[in-house]
Amino acid sequence: MPTRPGRILATGIELPTSFELSMEIELTTMPDPGWTEMLRFTTTVNFCCNWGDRLFAIEFNGPQIVPIKTQPSNTQVYFIGPALEVGQPAIVRCVVSPTLLDLYIDGHLVQSDVHPSDSRYEMS
Protein backbone atom coordinates (compact mmCIF):
# COMPACT_ATOMS: atom_id res chain seq x y z
CA MET A 1 0.00 0.00 0.00
CA PRO A 2 1.65 3.28 -1.04
CA THR A 3 2.09 5.81 1.75
CA ARG A 4 1.47 9.52 1.70
CA PRO A 5 2.15 12.26 4.26
CA GLY A 6 -0.25 12.35 7.19
CA ARG A 7 -2.03 9.10 6.36
CA ILE A 8 -3.50 7.47 9.49
CA LEU A 9 -3.61 3.69 9.14
CA ALA A 10 -5.41 2.91 12.41
CA THR A 11 -6.42 4.41 15.73
CA GLY A 12 -7.11 2.94 19.15
CA ILE A 13 -4.33 0.36 19.00
CA GLU A 14 -2.56 -0.51 22.25
CA LEU A 15 1.02 -1.68 21.83
CA PRO A 16 2.34 -4.21 24.33
CA THR A 17 5.74 -3.55 25.87
CA SER A 18 7.21 -6.25 23.59
CA PHE A 19 6.21 -6.70 19.96
CA GLU A 20 7.40 -7.51 16.45
CA LEU A 21 6.56 -5.55 13.34
CA SER A 22 7.18 -6.89 9.83
CA MET A 23 6.51 -5.24 6.50
CA GLU A 24 7.71 -5.20 2.93
CA ILE A 25 9.23 -1.89 1.92
CA GLU A 26 10.03 -0.93 -1.65
CA LEU A 27 11.45 2.51 -2.28
CA THR A 28 10.10 3.91 -5.53
CA THR A 29 12.34 6.98 -5.34
CA MET A 30 15.41 7.84 -3.30
CA PRO A 31 14.39 9.53 -0.02
CA ASP A 32 15.52 13.11 0.40
CA PRO A 33 18.80 13.62 2.23
CA GLY A 34 18.21 14.02 5.94
CA TRP A 35 15.41 12.52 8.00
CA THR A 36 12.12 11.19 6.56
CA GLU A 37 9.55 9.54 8.81
CA MET A 38 7.78 6.57 7.26
CA LEU A 39 5.76 5.08 10.15
CA ARG A 40 5.05 6.26 13.68
CA PHE A 41 3.13 4.87 16.65
CA THR A 42 2.00 7.76 18.85
CA THR A 43 -0.44 8.52 21.65
CA THR A 44 -0.56 12.26 20.89
CA VAL A 45 -1.08 14.57 17.92
CA ASN A 46 2.33 16.18 18.49
CA PHE A 47 5.36 15.50 16.31
CA CYS A 48 7.96 15.71 19.09
CA CYS A 49 9.41 15.64 21.77
CA ASN A 50 7.51 14.43 24.84
CA TRP A 51 6.72 10.92 26.03
CA GLY A 52 4.02 9.45 23.81
CA ASP A 53 4.72 11.61 20.76
CA ARG A 54 6.79 8.88 19.09
CA LEU A 55 6.66 5.53 20.90
CA PHE A 56 8.09 3.63 17.94
CA ALA A 57 8.93 4.82 14.45
CA ILE A 58 10.64 3.74 11.27
CA GLU A 59 12.45 6.59 9.58
CA PHE A 60 14.99 7.02 6.84
CA ASN A 61 18.20 9.03 6.92
CA GLY A 62 18.61 9.29 3.16
CA PRO A 63 18.27 5.66 1.98
CA GLN A 64 19.32 4.18 5.34
CA ILE A 65 16.54 2.69 7.47
CA VAL A 66 16.35 3.83 11.11
CA PRO A 67 14.13 2.16 13.74
CA ILE A 68 13.51 4.43 16.76
CA LYS A 69 12.07 3.58 20.17
CA THR A 70 11.41 6.24 22.83
CA GLN A 71 11.70 5.35 26.50
CA PRO A 72 9.43 6.99 29.14
CA SER A 73 12.48 8.91 30.36
CA ASN A 74 12.25 10.53 26.89
CA THR A 75 15.54 9.05 25.75
CA GLN A 76 15.55 7.58 22.28
CA VAL A 77 17.03 4.23 21.35
CA TYR A 78 17.89 4.02 17.66
CA PHE A 79 20.57 3.15 15.16
CA ILE A 80 21.21 3.82 11.50
CA GLY A 81 20.67 0.59 9.60
CA PRO A 82 21.67 -0.35 6.06
CA ALA A 83 20.64 1.53 2.95
CA LEU A 84 17.71 0.17 0.99
CA GLU A 85 17.85 0.25 -2.81
CA VAL A 86 15.26 1.87 -5.04
CA GLY A 87 13.12 -0.76 -6.80
CA GLN A 88 14.35 -3.63 -4.61
CA PRO A 89 11.67 -4.84 -2.16
CA ALA A 90 12.96 -5.66 1.31
CA ILE A 91 11.23 -7.48 4.17
CA VAL A 92 11.87 -5.37 7.26
CA ARG A 93 11.28 -6.84 10.73
CA CYS A 94 11.74 -4.99 14.02
CA VAL A 95 11.73 -6.74 17.39
CA VAL A 96 11.03 -4.37 20.26
CA SER A 97 11.03 -4.92 24.03
CA PRO A 98 11.90 -2.79 27.06
CA THR A 99 15.55 -3.85 26.71
CA LEU A 100 15.96 -4.71 23.03
CA LEU A 101 15.68 -3.21 19.55
CA ASP A 102 16.59 -5.57 16.70
CA LEU A 103 16.41 -4.92 12.96
CA TYR A 104 16.21 -7.73 10.39
CA ILE A 105 16.34 -7.18 6.63
CA ASP A 106 15.25 -10.12 4.44
CA GLY A 107 15.59 -12.50 7.40
CA HIS A 108 19.12 -11.41 8.38
CA LEU A 109 19.83 -9.67 11.69
CA VAL A 110 21.61 -6.49 10.64
CA GLN A 111 21.63 -4.54 13.91
CA SER A 112 20.87 -5.18 17.55
CA ASP A 113 20.78 -2.79 20.47
CA VAL A 114 20.47 -4.07 24.02
CA HIS A 115 19.92 -1.30 26.54
CA PRO A 116 18.87 -0.92 30.17
CA SER A 117 15.17 -1.15 30.85
CA ASP A 118 13.30 1.92 32.00
CA SER A 119 11.16 0.60 34.86
CA ARG A 120 8.34 2.96 33.83
CA TYR A 121 8.23 1.53 30.30
CA GLU A 122 4.60 1.26 29.26
CA MET A 123 3.36 1.56 25.70
CA SER A 124 -0.35 1.43 26.35
LUMZA-575279 format. One record per residue (C-alpha): z, y, x; residue in one letter. Coordinates in steps of 0.2 Angstrom, whole numbers, padded with zeros to 4 digits. Example, Ala and Ser with C-alpha at 12.3 -4.5 7.8 and 13.67 -1.06 7.14 Angstrom:
<sites>
<site><z>0039</z><y>-0022</y><x>0062</x><residu>a</residu></site>
<site><z>0036</z><y>-0005</y><x>0068</x><residu>s</residu></site>
</sites>
This chain:
<sites>
<site><z>0000</z><y>0000</y><x>0000</x><residu>m</residu></site>
<site><z>-0005</z><y>0016</y><x>0008</x><residu>p</residu></site>
<site><z>0009</z><y>0029</y><x>0010</x><residu>t</residu></site>
<site><z>0009</z><y>0048</y><x>0007</x><residu>r</residu></site>
<site><z>0021</z><y>0061</y><x>0011</x><residu>p</residu></site>
<site><z>0036</z><y>0062</y><x>-0001</x><residu>g</residu></site>
<site><z>0032</z><y>0045</y><x>-0010</x><residu>r</residu></site>
<site><z>0047</z><y>0037</y><x>-0018</x><residu>i</residu></site>
<site><z>0046</z><y>0018</y><x>-0018</x><residu>l</residu></site>
<site><z>0062</z><y>0015</y><x>-0027</x><residu>a</residu></site>
<site><z>0079</z><y>0022</y><x>-0032</x><residu>t</residu></site>
<site><z>0096</z><y>0015</y><x>-0036</x><residu>g</residu></site>
<site><z>0095</z><y>0002</y><x>-0022</x><residu>i</residu></site>
<site><z>0111</z><y>-0003</y><x>-0013</x><residu>e</residu></site>
<site><z>0109</z><y>-0008</y><x>0005</x><residu>l</residu></site>
<site><z>0122</z><y>-0021</y><x>0012</x><residu>p</residu></site>
<site><z>0129</z><y>-0018</y><x>0029</x><residu>t</residu></site>
<site><z>0118</z><y>-0031</y><x>0036</x><residu>s</residu></site>
<site><z>0100</z><y>-0033</y><x>0031</x><residu>f</residu></site>
<site><z>0082</z><y>-0038</y><x>0037</x><residu>e</residu></site>
<site><z>0067</z><y>-0028</y><x>0033</x><residu>l</residu></site>
<site><z>0049</z><y>-0034</y><x>0036</x><residu>s</residu></site>
<site><z>0032</z><y>-0026</y><x>0033</x><residu>m</residu></site>
<site><z>0015</z><y>-0026</y><x>0039</x><residu>e</residu></site>
<site><z>0010</z><y>-0009</y><x>0046</x><residu>i</residu></site>
<site><z>-0008</z><y>-0005</y><x>0050</x><residu>e</residu></site>
<site><z>-0011</z><y>0013</y><x>0057</x><residu>l</residu></site>
<site><z>-0028</z><y>0020</y><x>0051</x><residu>t</residu></site>
<site><z>-0027</z><y>0035</y><x>0062</x><residu>t</residu></site>
<site><z>-0017</z><y>0039</y><x>0077</x><residu>m</residu></site>
<site><z>0000</z><y>0048</y><x>0072</x><residu>p</residu></site>
<site><z>0002</z><y>0066</y><x>0078</x><residu>d</residu></site>
<site><z>0011</z><y>0068</y><x>0094</x><residu>p</residu></site>
<site><z>0030</z><y>0070</y><x>0091</x><residu>g</residu></site>
<site><z>0040</z><y>0063</y><x>0077</x><residu>w</residu></site>
<site><z>0033</z><y>0056</y><x>0061</x><residu>t</residu></site>
<site><z>0044</z><y>0048</y><x>0048</x><residu>e</residu></site>
<site><z>0036</z><y>0033</y><x>0039</x><residu>m</residu></site>
<site><z>0051</z><y>0025</y><x>0029</x><residu>l</residu></site>
<site><z>0068</z><y>0031</y><x>0025</x><residu>r</residu></site>
<site><z>0083</z><y>0024</y><x>0016</x><residu>f</residu></site>
<site><z>0094</z><y>0039</y><x>0010</x><residu>t</residu></site>
<site><z>0108</z><y>0043</y><x>-0002</x><residu>t</residu></site>
<site><z>0104</z><y>0061</y><x>-0003</x><residu>t</residu></site>
<site><z>0090</z><y>0073</y><x>-0005</x><residu>v</residu></site>
<site><z>0092</z><y>0081</y><x>0012</x><residu>n</residu></site>
<site><z>0082</z><y>0077</y><x>0027</x><residu>f</residu></site>
<site><z>0095</z><y>0079</y><x>0040</x><residu>c</residu></site>
<site><z>0109</z><y>0078</y><x>0047</x><residu>c</residu></site>
<site><z>0124</z><y>0072</y><x>0038</x><residu>n</residu></site>
<site><z>0130</z><y>0055</y><x>0034</x><residu>w</residu></site>
<site><z>0119</z><y>0047</y><x>0020</x><residu>g</residu></site>
<site><z>0104</z><y>0058</y><x>0024</x><residu>d</residu></site>
<site><z>0095</z><y>0044</y><x>0034</x><residu>r</residu></site>
<site><z>0104</z><y>0028</y><x>0033</x><residu>l</residu></site>
<site><z>0090</z><y>0018</y><x>0040</x><residu>f</residu></site>
<site><z>0072</z><y>0024</y><x>0045</x><residu>a</residu></site>
<site><z>0056</z><y>0019</y><x>0053</x><residu>i</residu></site>
<site><z>0048</z><y>0033</y><x>0062</x><residu>e</residu></site>
<site><z>0034</z><y>0035</y><x>0075</x><residu>f</residu></site>
<site><z>0035</z><y>0045</y><x>0091</x><residu>n</residu></site>
<site><z>0016</z><y>0046</y><x>0093</x><residu>g</residu></site>
<site><z>0010</z><y>0028</y><x>0091</x><residu>p</residu></site>
<site><z>0027</z><y>0021</y><x>0097</x><residu>q</residu></site>
<site><z>0037</z><y>0013</y><x>0083</x><residu>i</residu></site>
<site><z>0056</z><y>0019</y><x>0082</x><residu>v</residu></site>
<site><z>0069</z><y>0011</y><x>0071</x><residu>p</residu></site>
<site><z>0084</z><y>0022</y><x>0068</x><residu>i</residu></site>
<site><z>0101</z><y>0018</y><x>0060</x><residu>k</residu></site>
<site><z>0114</z><y>0031</y><x>0057</x><residu>t</residu></site>
<site><z>0133</z><y>0027</y><x>0059</x><residu>q</residu></site>
<site><z>0146</z><y>0035</y><x>0047</x><residu>p</residu></site>
<site><z>0152</z><y>0045</y><x>0062</x><residu>s</residu></site>
<site><z>0134</z><y>0053</y><x>0061</x><residu>n</residu></site>
<site><z>0129</z><y>0045</y><x>0078</x><residu>t</residu></site>
<site><z>0111</z><y>0038</y><x>0078</x><residu>q</residu></site>
<site><z>0107</z><y>0021</y><x>0085</x><residu>v</residu></site>
<site><z>0088</z><y>0020</y><x>0089</x><residu>y</residu></site>
<site><z>0076</z><y>0016</y><x>0103</x><residu>f</residu></site>
<site><z>0058</z><y>0019</y><x>0106</x><residu>i</residu></site>
<site><z>0048</z><y>0003</y><x>0103</x><residu>g</residu></site>
<site><z>0030</z><y>-0002</y><x>0108</x><residu>p</residu></site>
<site><z>0015</z><y>0008</y><x>0103</x><residu>a</residu></site>
<site><z>0005</z><y>0001</y><x>0089</x><residu>l</residu></site>
<site><z>-0014</z><y>0001</y><x>0089</x><residu>e</residu></site>
<site><z>-0025</z><y>0009</y><x>0076</x><residu>v</residu></site>
<site><z>-0034</z><y>-0004</y><x>0066</x><residu>g</residu></site>
<site><z>-0023</z><y>-0018</y><x>0072</x><residu>q</residu></site>
<site><z>-0011</z><y>-0024</y><x>0058</x><residu>p</residu></site>
<site><z>0007</z><y>-0028</y><x>0065</x><residu>a</residu></site>
<site><z>0021</z><y>-0037</y><x>0056</x><residu>i</residu></site>
<site><z>0036</z><y>-0027</y><x>0059</x><residu>v</residu></site>
<site><z>0054</z><y>-0034</y><x>0056</x><residu>r</residu></site>
<site><z>0070</z><y>-0025</y><x>0059</x><residu>c</residu></site>
<site><z>0087</z><y>-0034</y><x>0059</x><residu>v</residu></site>
<site><z>0101</z><y>-0022</y><x>0055</x><residu>v</residu></site>
<site><z>0120</z><y>-0025</y><x>0055</x><residu>s</residu></site>
<site><z>0135</z><y>-0014</y><x>0060</x><residu>p</residu></site>
<site><z>0134</z><y>-0019</y><x>0078</x><residu>t</residu></site>
<site><z>0115</z><y>-0024</y><x>0080</x><residu>l</residu></site>
<site><z>0098</z><y>-0016</y><x>0078</x><residu>l</residu></site>
<site><z>0083</z><y>-0028</y><x>0083</x><residu>d</residu></site>
<site><z>0065</z><y>-0025</y><x>0082</x><residu>l</residu></site>
<site><z>0052</z><y>-0039</y><x>0081</x><residu>y</residu></site>
<site><z>0033</z><y>-0036</y><x>0082</x><residu>i</residu></site>
<site><z>0022</z><y>-0051</y><x>0076</x><residu>d</residu></site>
<site><z>0037</z><y>-0062</y><x>0078</x><residu>g</residu></site>
<site><z>0042</z><y>-0057</y><x>0096</x><residu>h</residu></site>
<site><z>0058</z><y>-0048</y><x>0099</x><residu>l</residu></site>
<site><z>0053</z><y>-0032</y><x>0108</x><residu>v</residu></site>
<site><z>0070</z><y>-0023</y><x>0108</x><residu>q</residu></site>
<site><z>0088</z><y>-0026</y><x>0104</x><residu>s</residu></site>
<site><z>0102</z><y>-0014</y><x>0104</x><residu>d</residu></site>
<site><z>0120</z><y>-0020</y><x>0102</x><residu>v</residu></site>
<site><z>0133</z><y>-0006</y><x>0100</x><residu>h</residu></site>
<site><z>0151</z><y>-0005</y><x>0094</x><residu>p</residu></site>
<site><z>0154</z><y>-0006</y><x>0076</x><residu>s</residu></site>
<site><z>0160</z><y>0010</y><x>0066</x><residu>d</residu></site>
<site><z>0174</z><y>0003</y><x>0056</x><residu>s</residu></site>
<site><z>0169</z><y>0015</y><x>0042</x><residu>r</residu></site>
<site><z>0151</z><y>0008</y><x>0041</x><residu>y</residu></site>
<site><z>0146</z><y>0006</y><x>0023</x><residu>e</residu></site>
<site><z>0129</z><y>0008</y><x>0017</x><residu>m</residu></site>
<site><z>0132</z><y>0007</y><x>-0002</x><residu>s</residu></site>
</sites>
